Amino acid sequence: MKIAFWSPEAGHSGTTGSMLAIALLSCLKLKKSVFLLHNQFMDRSMEKAVFGNETADMYEDIGLDSLARNIKVSPLTEDIINNSSMSLYKDMIHILPGTAKENKNLFEKDISITIPSIINAVNSFYDLTFVNLAAGADINSSKIMEEADLIVVTFAQDKNMIDKYFSKYHLPEEKTLYLIGKYNCKSRYNLKNLERCYPKLKNKTEAIPYNVGFMDAMADGKVMQFIVKNLVNCKGDNNKIFFKKINKAVDLLFGNEKGAGEIQ
């Protein structure tokens, strides 16, 4: 299943963090194999949140560029995909580092040709393929959303952003869900009021609260440790609320499907 996370504006709605939390919890809760990648230029925030600060040789000969080279020669195999990505949690989770290219035009031209086939190949070997898309009116992001099984649009808790989205963009409602990132329940624009203002959000939206511990874990490259630790023994009201909401977001995306039991 191909799940595309996208925001109409960059840097405001916590798209990367929300996708990471939902993807990692989906693996642990539903016992699904998960693959994460992105199409963003000069941005390794997703990789850094899981593996920490990169070193010069950390991404050598792996990542999106590697798969783009390989797919021009022959179909991608599971071994090629695995060898080009970084794994964790008993190889149930793989993360594909982004491009190392420094020329944006060359990068966008290259992935416009290769990334749809890369995503399809990855999806044939993994249960859930999460794609963190470049925000806004990005041509390659639009192409990926067209082929995605599910689109998750992330908003800031900002009525102006939501107004602009519904006036400018027209994504297929039958496969689109919504997240409100960095959510504060005390805002006038809480989820109930937003659903009242925008009927299209009703029963299709979840809110992901701002959580200091999670944001620190992203900065420290310890998101997986944070998720596992709190899933096993969640302490503190803020963490309990955060995980309750992430769980509800997983249920929103995938229904009430249950996993095979507790974390192994």
Summary of the structure (lengths in Angstrom):
residues: 264
radius of gyration: 17.8
end to end distance: 23.8
largest distance: 54.5
contacts: 837
relative contact order: 0.20
helix: 48%
strand: 15%
